[in-house]
Amino acid sequence: MNNLLLASTSPTRRKILKEINFKFICKKPLINEEREKEKIKNKKPETICQLLAKKKSLYTSLKYKSYYVLGVDTCLIFKDKFLSKPKTKLEAKKMLNLLNGKEHKIYSSIYISKNNRKLWSYNDEAILKLKKLTAKEINIYIKKLKIKNMKSSGLYQIEDIGITLFEKIKGSYFTILGLPLIPLLNFLKKRGIKF
């Protein structure tokens, strides 16, 4: 038994691990994410991301003591500001207009602990630039967005129709999806966790 626990409600992260036939269990992280974000809102976006991944892992590991608990957080950063996932199509449209034709950053942080003790952490970022979209193109994209997907994956789903929004992407595909996979697999291999 691998004893790996993914402390995440993200369908995308679950899918990534399932597609490589990795054995793991998935649980909701045992933190109130919005409350935790409020406590650290004045910190740099990268620091917020790192702290949320750490808290998701450590707090959840207190309950699931025999597991390697994988806490992950991903954020969209524009002009050094943390942009939260849009909750409505109107919010999504405003965000798309804000980022239209501009570069921004996706930052992903992984933290692994066991029984409240840190074992490993990793941070990575990707730089993305949206095409200069017309108002019509933005409206078409927003119309196709599903609220459920938007709440779990954010403004765009790069593995789906979202890829059509971009002019340029620099960085790891898996970092953009919210789980820097290759560094994670390298760590697990060193620990003797088979996949």
Rosetta constraint file for C-alpha pairs under 8 A:
AtomPair CA 1 CA 23 HARMONIC 7.74 0.50
AtomPair CA 2 CA 23 HARMONIC 6.35 0.50
AtomPair CA 2 CA 24 HARMONIC 6.81 0.50
AtomPair CA 2 CA 193 HARMONIC 5.92 0.50
AtomPair CA 2 CA 194 HARMONIC 6.93 0.50
AtomPair CA 3 CA 24 HARMONIC 6.63 0.50
AtomPair CA 3 CA 25 HARMONIC 7.86 0.50
AtomPair CA 3 CA 66 HARMONIC 6.99 0.50
AtomPair CA 3 CA 67 HARMONIC 4.81 0.50
AtomPair CA 3 CA 68 HARMONIC 6.09 0.50
AtomPair CA 4 CA 23 HARMONIC 7.38 0.50
AtomPair CA 4 CA 24 HARMONIC 4.93 0.50
AtomPair CA 4 CA 25 HARMONIC 6.47 0.50
AtomPair CA 4 CA 67 HARMONIC 5.50 0.50
AtomPair CA 4 CA 68 HARMONIC 4.84 0.50
AtomPair CA 4 CA 69 HARMONIC 6.15 0.50
AtomPair CA 4 CA 70 HARMONIC 7.31 0.50
AtomPair CA 5 CA 24 HARMONIC 5.63 0.50
AtomPair CA 5 CA 25 HARMONIC 4.89 0.50
AtomPair CA 5 CA 26 HARMONIC 5.60 0.50
AtomPair CA 5 CA 27 HARMONIC 7.05 0.50
AtomPair CA 5 CA 67 HARMONIC 6.04 0.50
AtomPair CA 5 CA 68 HARMONIC 5.98 0.50
AtomPair CA 5 CA 69 HARMONIC 4.81 0.50
AtomPair CA 5 CA 70 HARMONIC 5.99 0.50
AtomPair CA 6 CA 14 HARMONIC 7.89 0.50
AtomPair CA 6 CA 24 HARMONIC 6.97 0.50
AtomPair CA 6 CA 25 HARMONIC 6.23 0.50
AtomPair CA 6 CA 26 HARMONIC 4.76 0.50
AtomPair CA 6 CA 27 HARMONIC 6.33 0.50
AtomPair CA 6 CA 69 HARMONIC 6.09 0.50
AtomPair CA 6 CA 70 HARMONIC 4.90 0.50
AtomPair CA 6 CA 71 HARMONIC 6.68 0.50
AtomPair CA 7 CA 26 HARMONIC 6.05 0.50
AtomPair CA 7 CA 27 HARMONIC 5.09 0.50
AtomPair CA 7 CA 28 HARMONIC 5.44 0.50
AtomPair CA 7 CA 29 HARMONIC 4.66 0.50
AtomPair CA 7 CA 56 HARMONIC 6.52 0.50
AtomPair CA 7 CA 57 HARMONIC 6.62 0.50
AtomPair CA 7 CA 60 HARMONIC 7.00 0.50
AtomPair CA 7 CA 69 HARMONIC 6.54 0.50
AtomPair CA 7 CA 70 HARMONIC 5.76 0.50
AtomPair CA 7 CA 71 HARMONIC 5.35 0.50
AtomPair CA 7 CA 72 HARMONIC 7.46 0.50
AtomPair CA 8 CA 13 HARMONIC 7.69 0.50
AtomPair CA 8 CA 26 HARMONIC 6.72 0.50
AtomPair CA 8 CA 27 HARMONIC 6.20 0.50
AtomPair CA 8 CA 28 HARMONIC 5.29 0.50
AtomPair CA 8 CA 29 HARMONIC 5.80 0.50
AtomPair CA 8 CA 71 HARMONIC 6.99 0.50
AtomPair CA 8 CA 72 HARMONIC 7.13 0.50
AtomPair CA 9 CA 26 HARMONIC 7.67 0.50
AtomPair CA 9 CA 27 HARMONIC 7.07 0.50
AtomPair CA 9 CA 28 HARMONIC 5.56 0.50
AtomPair CA 9 CA 29 HARMONIC 7.76 0.50
AtomPair CA 9 CA 152 HARMONIC 7.90 0.50
AtomPair CA 10 CA 14 HARMONIC 6.49 0.50
AtomPair CA 10 CA 152 HARMONIC 5.97 0.50
AtomPair CA 10 CA 153 HARMONIC 7.27 0.50
AtomPair CA 11 CA 15 HARMONIC 6.06 0.50
AtomPair CA 11 CA 152 HARMONIC 7.29 0.50
AtomPair CA 12 CA 16 HARMONIC 6.25 0.50
AtomPair CA 12 CA 153 HARMONIC 7.33 0.50
AtomPair CA 12 CA 177 HARMONIC 6.96 0.50
AtomPair CA 12 CA 178 HARMONIC 7.78 0.50
AtomPair CA 13 CA 17 HARMONIC 6.55 0.50
AtomPair CA 13 CA 177 HARMONIC 7.51 0.50
AtomPair CA 13 CA 178 HARMONIC 6.75 0.50
AtomPair CA 13 CA 179 HARMONIC 6.26 0.50
AtomPair CA 14 CA 18 HARMONIC 6.13 0.50
AtomPair CA 14 CA 26 HARMONIC 7.61 0.50
AtomPair CA 15 CA 19 HARMONIC 5.97 0.50
AtomPair CA 16 CA 20 HARMONIC 6.90 0.50
AtomPair CA 17 CA 21 HARMONIC 6.59 0.50
AtomPair CA 17 CA 22 HARMONIC 5.44 0.50
AtomPair CA 17 CA 23 HARMONIC 7.94 0.50
AtomPair CA 18 CA 22 HARMONIC 5.64 0.50
AtomPair CA 18 CA 23 HARMONIC 7.59 0.50
AtomPair CA 20 CA 195 HARMONIC 7.55 0.50
AtomPair CA 21 CA 195 HARMONIC 6.88 0.50
AtomPair CA 22 CA 195 HARMONIC 5.09 0.50
AtomPair CA 23 CA 195 HARMONIC 7.05 0.50
AtomPair CA 29 CA 56 HARMONIC 5.18 0.50
AtomPair CA 29 CA 57 HARMONIC 7.31 0.50
AtomPair CA 29 CA 59 HARMONIC 7.63 0.50
AtomPair CA 29 CA 60 HARMONIC 5.78 0.50
AtomPair CA 29 CA 71 HARMONIC 7.66 0.50
AtomPair CA 30 CA 56 HARMONIC 6.39 0.50
AtomPair CA 30 CA 59 HARMONIC 5.88 0.50
AtomPair CA 30 CA 60 HARMONIC 5.11 0.50
AtomPair CA 31 CA 36 HARMONIC 7.55 0.50
AtomPair CA 31 CA 55 HARMONIC 7.16 0.50
AtomPair CA 31 CA 56 HARMONIC 6.17 0.50
AtomPair CA 31 CA 59 HARMONIC 6.87 0.50
AtomPair CA 31 CA 60 HARMONIC 7.84 0.50
AtomPair CA 32 CA 36 HARMONIC 6.21 0.50
AtomPair CA 33 CA 37 HARMONIC 6.03 0.50
AtomPair CA 33 CA 52 HARMONIC 7.42 0.50
AtomPair CA 34 CA 38 HARMONIC 6.24 0.50
AtomPair CA 35 CA 39 HARMONIC 6.52 0.50
AtomPair CA 36 CA 40 HARMONIC 6.62 0.50
AtomPair CA 36 CA 52 HARMONIC 7.38 0.50
AtomPair CA 37 CA 41 HARMONIC 5.60 0.50
AtomPair CA 37 CA 48 HARMONIC 7.18 0.50
AtomPair CA 37 CA 52 HARMONIC 7.62 0.50
AtomPair CA 40 CA 48 HARMONIC 6.44 0.50
AtomPair CA 41 CA 48 HARMONIC 7.21 0.50
AtomPair CA 43 CA 47 HARMONIC 6.27 0.50
AtomPair CA 43 CA 48 HARMONIC 6.27 0.50
AtomPair CA 44 CA 48 HARMONIC 6.33 0.50
AtomPair CA 44 CA 80 HARMONIC 7.40 0.50
AtomPair CA 44 CA 81 HARMONIC 7.74 0.50
AtomPair CA 45 CA 49 HARMONIC 6.27 0.50
AtomPair CA 45 CA 75 HARMONIC 7.61 0.50
AtomPair CA 45 CA 77 HARMONIC 6.84 0.50
AtomPair CA 45 CA 80 HARMONIC 6.87 0.50
AtomPair CA 45 CA 81 HARMONIC 6.26 0.50
AtomPair CA 45 CA 82 HARMONIC 5.08 0.50
AtomPair CA 46 CA 50 HARMONIC 6.28 0.50
AtomPair CA 46 CA 75 HARMONIC 7.98 0.50
AtomPair CA 46 CA 107 HARMONIC 6.84 0.50
AtomPair CA 47 CA 51 HARMONIC 6.06 0.50
AtomPair CA 48 CA 52 HARMONIC 6.11 0.50
AtomPair CA 49 CA 53 HARMONIC 6.30 0.50
AtomPair CA 49 CA 73 HARMONIC 5.51 0.50
AtomPair CA 49 CA 74 HARMONIC 6.29 0.50
AtomPair CA 49 CA 75 HARMONIC 6.52 0.50
AtomPair CA 49 CA 107 HARMONIC 7.57 0.50
AtomPair CA 49 CA 108 HARMONIC 7.10 0.50
AtomPair CA 49 CA 109 HARMONIC 6.17 0.50
AtomPair CA 50 CA 54 HARMONIC 6.18 0.50
AtomPair CA 50 CA 73 HARMONIC 7.08 0.50
AtomPair CA 50 CA 109 HARMONIC 5.39 0.50
AtomPair CA 50 CA 110 HARMONIC 7.44 0.50
AtomPair CA 50 CA 111 HARMONIC 7.83 0.50
AtomPair CA 50 CA 123 HARMONIC 7.60 0.50
AtomPair CA 51 CA 55 HARMONIC 6.08 0.50
AtomPair CA 52 CA 56 HARMONIC 6.04 0.50
AtomPair CA 52 CA 72 HARMONIC 7.62 0.50
AtomPair CA 52 CA 73 HARMONIC 6.25 0.50
AtomPair CA 53 CA 57 HARMONIC 6.27 0.50
AtomPair CA 53 CA 71 HARMONIC 4.70 0.50
AtomPair CA 53 CA 72 HARMONIC 4.53 0.50
AtomPair CA 53 CA 73 HARMONIC 4.97 0.50
AtomPair CA 53 CA 109 HARMONIC 6.16 0.50
AtomPair CA 53 CA 110 HARMONIC 5.93 0.50
AtomPair CA 53 CA 111 HARMONIC 5.65 0.50
AtomPair CA 54 CA 58 HARMONIC 6.06 0.50
AtomPair CA 54 CA 71 HARMONIC 6.26 0.50
AtomPair CA 54 CA 72 HARMONIC 7.79 0.50
AtomPair CA 54 CA 110 HARMONIC 7.63 0.50
AtomPair CA 54 CA 111 HARMONIC 5.30 0.50
AtomPair CA 54 CA 112 HARMONIC 7.70 0.50
AtomPair CA 55 CA 59 HARMONIC 5.69 0.50
AtomPair CA 55 CA 60 HARMONIC 7.99 0.50
AtomPair CA 55 CA 71 HARMONIC 7.52 0.50
AtomPair CA 56 CA 60 HARMONIC 6.04 0.50
AtomPair CA 56 CA 71 HARMONIC 5.01 0.50
AtomPair CA 56 CA 72 HARMONIC 7.33 0.50
AtomPair CA 57 CA 61 HARMONIC 6.01 0.50
AtomPair CA 57 CA 69 HARMONIC 5.42 0.50
AtomPair CA 57 CA 70 HARMONIC 5.64 0.50
AtomPair CA 57 CA 71 HARMONIC 4.20 0.50
AtomPair CA 57 CA 72 HARMONIC 7.77 0.50
AtomPair CA 57 CA 111 HARMONIC 6.26 0.50
AtomPair CA 57 CA 112 HARMONIC 6.13 0.50
AtomPair CA 57 CA 113 HARMONIC 6.03 0.50
AtomPair CA 58 CA 62 HARMONIC 6.60 0.50
AtomPair CA 58 CA 69 HARMONIC 7.59 0.50
AtomPair CA 58 CA 71 HARMONIC 7.94 0.50
AtomPair CA 58 CA 113 HARMONIC 6.06 0.50
AtomPair CA 58 CA 114 HARMONIC 7.66 0.50
AtomPair CA 58 CA 115 HARMONIC 7.60 0.50
AtomPair CA 58 CA 116 HARMONIC 4.95 0.50
AtomPair CA 58 CA 117 HARMONIC 7.16 0.50
AtomPair CA 58 CA 118 HARMONIC 7.67 0.50
AtomPair CA 59 CA 63 HARMONIC 7.52 0.50
AtomPair CA 59 CA 116 HARMONIC 7.13 0.50
AtomPair CA 60 CA 64 HARMONIC 6.44 0.50
AtomPair CA 60 CA 69 HARMONIC 7.05 0.50
AtomPair CA 61 CA 65 HARMONIC 5.39 0.50
AtomPair CA 61 CA 67 HARMONIC 7.00 0.50
AtomPair CA 61 CA 68 HARMONIC 7.59 0.50
AtomPair CA 61 CA 69 HARMONIC 5.81 0.50
AtomPair CA 61 CA 113 HARMONIC 6.68 0.50
AtomPair CA 61 CA 114 HARMONIC 5.82 0.50
AtomPair CA 61 CA 115 HARMONIC 5.13 0.50
AtomPair CA 61 CA 116 HARMONIC 5.51 0.50
AtomPair CA 62 CA 115 HARMONIC 5.63 0.50
AtomPair CA 62 CA 116 HARMONIC 5.73 0.50
AtomPair CA 64 CA 69 HARMONIC 7.89 0.50
AtomPair CA 64 CA 115 HARMONIC 7.30 0.50
AtomPair CA 65 CA 114 HARMONIC 6.32 0.50
AtomPair CA 65 CA 115 HARMONIC 4.47 0.50
AtomPair CA 65 CA 116 HARMONIC 7.75 0.50
AtomPair CA 66 CA 114 HARMONIC 6.86 0.50
AtomPair CA 66 CA 115 HARMONIC 6.77 0.50
AtomPair CA 67 CA 114 HARMONIC 5.97 0.50
AtomPair CA 67 CA 115 HARMONIC 7.54 0.50
AtomPair CA 68 CA 112 HARMONIC 6.43 0.50
AtomPair CA 68 CA 113 HARMONIC 5.79 0.50
AtomPair CA 68 CA 114 HARMONIC 4.95 0.50
AtomPair CA 69 CA 112 HARMONIC 5.42 0.50
AtomPair CA 69 CA 113 HARMONIC 5.38 0.50
AtomPair CA 69 CA 114 HARMONIC 6.10 0.50
AtomPair CA 70 CA 110 HARMONIC 6.95 0.50
AtomPair CA 70 CA 111 HARMONIC 5.97 0.50
AtomPair CA 70 CA 112 HARMONIC 4.70 0.50
AtomPair CA 70 CA 113 HARMONIC 6.98 0.50
AtomPair CA 71 CA 110 HARMONIC 5.83 0.50
AtomPair CA 71 CA 111 HARMONIC 5.15 0.50
AtomPair CA 71 CA 112 HARMONIC 6.20 0.50
AtomPair CA 72 CA 108 HARMONIC 7.23 0.50
AtomPair CA 72 CA 109 HARMONIC 5.63 0.50
AtomPair CA 72 CA 110 HARMONIC 4.61 0.50
AtomPair CA 72 CA 111 HARMONIC 6.39 0.50
AtomPair CA 72 CA 178 HARMONIC 7.57 0.50
AtomPair CA 72 CA 179 HARMONIC 7.16 0.50
AtomPair CA 73 CA 108 HARMONIC 5.77 0.50
AtomPair CA 73 CA 109 HARMONIC 5.35 0.50
AtomPair CA 73 CA 110 HARMONIC 6.80 0.50
AtomPair CA 73 CA 178 HARMONIC 7.10 0.50
AtomPair CA 74 CA 106 HARMONIC 6.95 0.50
AtomPair CA 74 CA 107 HARMONIC 5.48 0.50
AtomPair CA 74 CA 108 HARMONIC 4.23 0.50
AtomPair CA 74 CA 109 HARMONIC 6.31 0.50
AtomPair CA 74 CA 178 HARMONIC 5.48 0.50
AtomPair CA 75 CA 82 HARMONIC 6.71 0.50
AtomPair CA 75 CA 83 HARMONIC 7.04 0.50
AtomPair CA 75 CA 84 HARMONIC 7.31 0.50
AtomPair CA 75 CA 106 HARMONIC 5.75 0.50
AtomPair CA 75 CA 107 HARMONIC 5.33 0.50
AtomPair CA 75 CA 108 HARMONIC 6.58 0.50
AtomPair CA 76 CA 82 HARMONIC 6.09 0.50
AtomPair CA 76 CA 83 HARMONIC 5.46 0.50
AtomPair CA 76 CA 84 HARMONIC 7.22 0.50
AtomPair CA 76 CA 104 HARMONIC 7.31 0.50
AtomPair CA 76 CA 105 HARMONIC 5.80 0.50
AtomPair CA 76 CA 106 HARMONIC 4.70 0.50
AtomPair CA 76 CA 107 HARMONIC 6.46 0.50
AtomPair CA 77 CA 81 HARMONIC 5.37 0.50
AtomPair CA 77 CA 82 HARMONIC 4.86 0.50
AtomPair CA 77 CA 83 HARMONIC 5.91 0.50
AtomPair CA 77 CA 104 HARMONIC 5.97 0.50
AtomPair CA 77 CA 105 HARMONIC 5.03 0.50
AtomPair CA 77 CA 106 HARMONIC 6.22 0.50
AtomPair CA 77 CA 107 HARMONIC 7.33 0.50
AtomPair CA 78 CA 82 HARMONIC 6.79 0.50
AtomPair CA 78 CA 83 HARMONIC 7.06 0.50
AtomPair CA 78 CA 99 HARMONIC 7.80 0.50
AtomPair CA 78 CA 103 HARMONIC 7.66 0.50
AtomPair CA 78 CA 104 HARMONIC 4.95 0.50
AtomPair CA 78 CA 105 HARMONIC 6.46 0.50
AtomPair CA 79 CA 104 HARMONIC 7.39 0.50
AtomPair CA 85 CA 150 HARMONIC 7.39 0.50
AtomPair CA 85 CA 151 HARMONIC 6.48 0.50
AtomPair CA 85 CA 153 HARMONIC 7.86 0.50
AtomPair CA 85 CA 154 HARMONIC 4.89 0.50
AtomPair CA 85 CA 155 HARMONIC 6.53 0.50
AtomPair CA 86 CA 91 HARMONIC 5.22 0.50
AtomPair CA 86 CA 92 HARMONIC 5.17 0.50
AtomPair CA 86 CA 95 HARMONIC 7.68 0.50
AtomPair CA 86 CA 150 HARMONIC 7.05 0.50
AtomPair CA 86 CA 151 HARMONIC 6.86 0.50
AtomPair CA 86 CA 154 HARMONIC 6.59 0.50
AtomPair CA 86 CA 155 HARMONIC 6.54 0.50
AtomPair CA 87 CA 91 HARMONIC 6.51 0.50
AtomPair CA 87 CA 92 HARMONIC 7.46 0.50
AtomPair CA 87 CA 147 HARMONIC 7.55 0.50
AtomPair CA 87 CA 150 HARMONIC 7.44 0.50
AtomPair CA 87 CA 151 HARMONIC 6.11 0.50
AtomPair CA 88 CA 92 HARMONIC 6.28 0.50
AtomPair CA 88 CA 147 HARMONIC 6.86 0.50
AtomPair CA 89 CA 93 HARMONIC 6.10 0.50
AtomPair CA 89 CA 142 HARMONIC 6.50 0.50
AtomPair CA 89 CA 145 HARMONIC 7.76 0.50
AtomPair CA 89 CA 147 HARMONIC 7.18 0.50
AtomPair CA 90 CA 94 HARMONIC 6.34 0.50
AtomPair CA 91 CA 95 HARMONIC 6.22 0.50
AtomPair CA 92 CA 96 HARMONIC 6.12 0.50
AtomPair CA 92 CA 142 HARMONIC 7.21 0.50
AtomPair CA 92 CA 155 HARMONIC 6.06 0.50
AtomPair CA 93 CA 97 HARMONIC 6.18 0.50
AtomPair CA 93 CA 138 HARMONIC 7.17 0.50
AtomPair CA 93 CA 139 HARMONIC 7.66 0.50
AtomPair CA 93 CA 142 HARMONIC 6.48 0.50
AtomPair CA 94 CA 98 HARMONIC 6.20 0.50
AtomPair CA 95 CA 99 HARMONIC 6.25 0.50
AtomPair CA 95 CA 155 HARMONIC 7.82 0.50
AtomPair CA 96 CA 100 HARMONIC 5.74 0.50
AtomPair CA 96 CA 138 HARMONIC 7.29 0.50
AtomPair CA 96 CA 155 HARMONIC 7.71 0.50
AtomPair CA 97 CA 138 HARMONIC 7.83 0.50
AtomPair CA 99 CA 103 HARMONIC 7.24 0.50
AtomPair CA 99 CA 104 HARMONIC 7.34 0.50
AtomPair CA 99 CA 130 HARMONIC 6.89 0.50
AtomPair CA 100 CA 130 HARMONIC 5.77 0.50
AtomPair CA 100 CA 131 HARMONIC 6.68 0.50
AtomPair CA 100 CA 132 HARMONIC 5.63 0.50
AtomPair CA 100 CA 133 HARMONIC 6.27 0.50
AtomPair CA 101 CA 129 HARMONIC 6.54 0.50
AtomPair CA 101 CA 130 HARMONIC 4.80 0.50
AtomPair CA 101 CA 131 HARMONIC 4.83 0.50
AtomPair CA 101 CA 132 HARMONIC 4.08 0.50
AtomPair CA 101 CA 133 HARMONIC 6.90 0.50
AtomPair CA 102 CA 129 HARMONIC 5.39 0.50
AtomPair CA 102 CA 130 HARMONIC 5.71 0.50
AtomPair CA 102 CA 131 HARMONIC 7.65 0.50
AtomPair CA 102 CA 132 HARMONIC 7.88 0.50
AtomPair CA 103 CA 127 HARMONIC 6.77 0.50
AtomPair CA 103 CA 128 HARMONIC 5.48 0.50
AtomPair CA 103 CA 129 HARMONIC 4.14 0.50
AtomPair CA 103 CA 130 HARMONIC 6.65 0.50
AtomPair CA 104 CA 127 HARMONIC 5.90 0.50
AtomPair CA 104 CA 128 HARMONIC 5.51 0.50
AtomPair CA 104 CA 129 HARMONIC 6.36 0.50
AtomPair CA 105 CA 125 HARMONIC 6.64 0.50
AtomPair CA 105 CA 126 HARMONIC 5.68 0.50
AtomPair CA 105 CA 127 HARMONIC 4.64 0.50
AtomPair CA 105 CA 128 HARMONIC 6.03 0.50
AtomPair CA 106 CA 125 HARMONIC 5.55 0.50
AtomPair CA 106 CA 126 HARMONIC 5.26 0.50
AtomPair CA 106 CA 127 HARMONIC 6.53 0.50
AtomPair CA 106 CA 128 HARMONIC 7.57 0.50
AtomPair CA 106 CA 175 HARMONIC 7.48 0.50
AtomPair CA 106 CA 176 HARMONIC 5.97 0.50
AtomPair CA 107 CA 123 HARMONIC 7.41 0.50
AtomPair CA 107 CA 124 HARMONIC 5.88 0.50
AtomPair CA 107 CA 125 HARMONIC 4.33 0.50
AtomPair CA 107 CA 126 HARMONIC 6.57 0.50
AtomPair CA 107 CA 175 HARMONIC 7.22 0.50
AtomPair CA 107 CA 176 HARMONIC 7.58 0.50
AtomPair CA 108 CA 123 HARMONIC 5.79 0.50
AtomPair CA 108 CA 124 HARMONIC 5.44 0.50
AtomPair CA 108 CA 125 HARMONIC 6.19 0.50
AtomPair CA 108 CA 175 HARMONIC 5.87 0.50
AtomPair CA 108 CA 176 HARMONIC 7.54 0.50
AtomPair CA 108 CA 178 HARMONIC 5.85 0.50
AtomPair CA 108 CA 179 HARMONIC 6.87 0.50
AtomPair CA 108 CA 180 HARMONIC 7.13 0.50
AtomPair CA 109 CA 121 HARMONIC 7.45 0.50
AtomPair CA 109 CA 122 HARMONIC 5.85 0.50
AtomPair CA 109 CA 123 HARMONIC 4.45 0.50
AtomPair CA 109 CA 124 HARMONIC 6.57 0.50
AtomPair CA 110 CA 121 HARMONIC 5.36 0.50
AtomPair CA 110 CA 122 HARMONIC 5.14 0.50
AtomPair CA 110 CA 123 HARMONIC 6.34 0.50
AtomPair CA 110 CA 179 HARMONIC 7.56 0.50
AtomPair CA 110 CA 180 HARMONIC 7.80 0.50
AtomPair CA 111 CA 118 HARMONIC 7.53 0.50
AtomPair CA 111 CA 119 HARMONIC 7.90 0.50
AtomPair CA 111 CA 120 HARMONIC 5.99 0.50
AtomPair CA 111 CA 121 HARMONIC 4.31 0.50
AtomPair CA 111 CA 122 HARMONIC 6.64 0.50
AtomPair CA 112 CA 118 HARMONIC 6.16 0.50
AtomPair CA 112 CA 119 HARMONIC 5.60 0.50
AtomPair CA 112 CA 120 HARMONIC 5.24 0.50
AtomPair CA 112 CA 121 HARMONIC 6.12 0.50
AtomPair CA 113 CA 117 HARMONIC 5.14 0.50
AtomPair CA 113 CA 118 HARMONIC 4.32 0.50
AtomPair CA 113 CA 119 HARMONIC 5.09 0.50
AtomPair CA 113 CA 120 HARMONIC 7.02 0.50
AtomPair CA 114 CA 118 HARMONIC 6.71 0.50
AtomPair CA 114 CA 119 HARMONIC 7.01 0.50
AtomPair CA 120 CA 187 HARMONIC 7.89 0.50
AtomPair CA 122 CA 183 HARMONIC 7.70 0.50
AtomPair CA 124 CA 175 HARMONIC 6.63 0.50
AtomPair CA 124 CA 180 HARMONIC 7.22 0.50
AtomPair CA 125 CA 171 HARMONIC 6.80 0.50
AtomPair CA 125 CA 172 HARMONIC 7.81 0.50
AtomPair CA 125 CA 175 HARMONIC 6.65 0.50
AtomPair CA 125 CA 176 HARMONIC 7.83 0.50
AtomPair CA 126 CA 169 HARMONIC 7.30 0.50
AtomPair CA 126 CA 170 HARMONIC 5.66 0.50
AtomPair CA 126 CA 171 HARMONIC 4.33 0.50
AtomPair CA 126 CA 172 HARMONIC 6.36 0.50
AtomPair CA 126 CA 175 HARMONIC 6.83 0.50
AtomPair CA 126 CA 176 HARMONIC 6.56 0.50
AtomPair CA 127 CA 169 HARMONIC 5.93 0.50
AtomPair CA 127 CA 170 HARMONIC 5.12 0.50
AtomPair CA 127 CA 171 HARMONIC 6.41 0.50
AtomPair CA 128 CA 166 HARMONIC 7.22 0.50
AtomPair CA 128 CA 167 HARMONIC 7.97 0.50
AtomPair CA 128 CA 168 HARMONIC 5.88 0.50
AtomPair CA 128 CA 169 HARMONIC 4.53 0.50
AtomPair CA 128 CA 170 HARMONIC 6.33 0.50
AtomPair CA 129 CA 166 HARMONIC 5.87 0.50
AtomPair CA 129 CA 167 HARMONIC 5.68 0.50
AtomPair CA 129 CA 168 HARMONIC 5.16 0.50
AtomPair CA 129 CA 169 HARMONIC 6.40 0.50
AtomPair CA 130 CA 165 HARMONIC 5.73 0.50
AtomPair CA 130 CA 166 HARMONIC 4.34 0.50
AtomPair CA 130 CA 167 HARMONIC 5.40 0.50
AtomPair CA 130 CA 168 HARMONIC 7.08 0.50
AtomPair CA 131 CA 165 HARMONIC 5.93 0.50
AtomPair CA 131 CA 166 HARMONIC 5.17 0.50
AtomPair CA 131 CA 167 HARMONIC 4.73 0.50
AtomPair CA 133 CA 137 HARMONIC 5.90 0.50
AtomPair CA 133 CA 138 HARMONIC 6.40 0.50
AtomPair CA 133 CA 165 HARMONIC 7.81 0.50
AtomPair CA 134 CA 138 HARMONIC 6.32 0.50
AtomPair CA 135 CA 139 HARMONIC 6.20 0.50
AtomPair CA 136 CA 140 HARMONIC 6.20 0.50
AtomPair CA 137 CA 141 HARMONIC 6.20 0.50
AtomPair CA 138 CA 142 HARMONIC 6.11 0.50
AtomPair CA 139 CA 143 HARMONIC 6.05 0.50
AtomPair CA 140 CA 144 HARMONIC 6.48 0.50
AtomPair CA 141 CA 145 HARMONIC 6.40 0.50
AtomPair CA 145 CA 149 HARMONIC 7.50 0.50
AtomPair CA 145 CA 150 HARMONIC 6.94 0.50
AtomPair CA 146 CA 150 HARMONIC 6.14 0.50
AtomPair CA 147 CA 151 HARMONIC 6.16 0.50
AtomPair CA 148 CA 152 HARMONIC 6.57 0.50
AtomPair CA 149 CA 153 HARMONIC 5.72 0.50
AtomPair CA 149 CA 154 HARMONIC 7.27 0.50
AtomPair CA 150 CA 154 HARMONIC 4.57 0.50
AtomPair CA 150 CA 155 HARMONIC 5.70 0.50
AtomPair CA 150 CA 156 HARMONIC 7.17 0.50
AtomPair CA 153 CA 157 HARMONIC 6.48 0.50
AtomPair CA 156 CA 161 HARMONIC 7.83 0.50
AtomPair CA 156 CA 162 HARMONIC 4.81 0.50
AtomPair CA 156 CA 163 HARMONIC 7.89 0.50
AtomPair CA 157 CA 161 HARMONIC 6.57 0.50
AtomPair CA 157 CA 162 HARMONIC 4.74 0.50
AtomPair CA 157 CA 163 HARMONIC 7.16 0.50
AtomPair CA 157 CA 177 HARMONIC 7.98 0.50
AtomPair CA 158 CA 162 HARMONIC 4.59 0.50
AtomPair CA 158 CA 163 HARMONIC 4.62 0.50
AtomPair CA 158 CA 176 HARMONIC 7.68 0.50
AtomPair CA 158 CA 177 HARMONIC 7.27 0.50
AtomPair CA 159 CA 163 HARMONIC 6.64 0.50
AtomPair CA 159 CA 177 HARMONIC 7.81 0.50
AtomPair CA 162 CA 166 HARMONIC 7.84 0.50
AtomPair CA 171 CA 175 HARMONIC 7.51 0.50
AtomPair CA 171 CA 176 HARMONIC 7.96 0.50
AtomPair CA 172 CA 176 HARMONIC 6.55 0.50
AtomPair CA 172 CA 180 HARMONIC 7.29 0.50
AtomPair CA 173 CA 177 HARMONIC 6.40 0.50
AtomPair CA 174 CA 178 HARMONIC 6.22 0.50
AtomPair CA 174 CA 179 HARMONIC 5.42 0.50
AtomPair CA 174 CA 180 HARMONIC 4.98 0.50
AtomPair CA 174 CA 181 HARMONIC 5.97 0.50
AtomPair CA 175 CA 179 HARMONIC 5.28 0.50
AtomPair CA 175 CA 180 HARMONIC 4.44 0.50
AtomPair CA 175 CA 181 HARMONIC 7.52 0.50
AtomPair CA 180 CA 184 HARMONIC 6.55 0.50
AtomPair CA 181 CA 185 HARMONIC 6.11 0.50
AtomPair CA 182 CA 186 HARMONIC 6.20 0.50
AtomPair CA 183 CA 187 HARMONIC 6.28 0.50
AtomPair CA 184 CA 188 HARMONIC 6.26 0.50
AtomPair CA 185 CA 189 HARMONIC 6.02 0.50
AtomPair CA 186 CA 190 HARMONIC 6.36 0.50
AtomPair CA 187 CA 191 HARMONIC 6.44 0.50
AtomPair CA 188 CA 192 HARMONIC 6.35 0.50
AtomPair CA 188 CA 193 HARMONIC 5.18 0.50
AtomPair CA 188 CA 194 HARMONIC 7.40 0.50
AtomPair CA 189 CA 193 HARMONIC 5.50 0.50
AtomPair CA 189 CA 194 HARMONIC 6.47 0.50
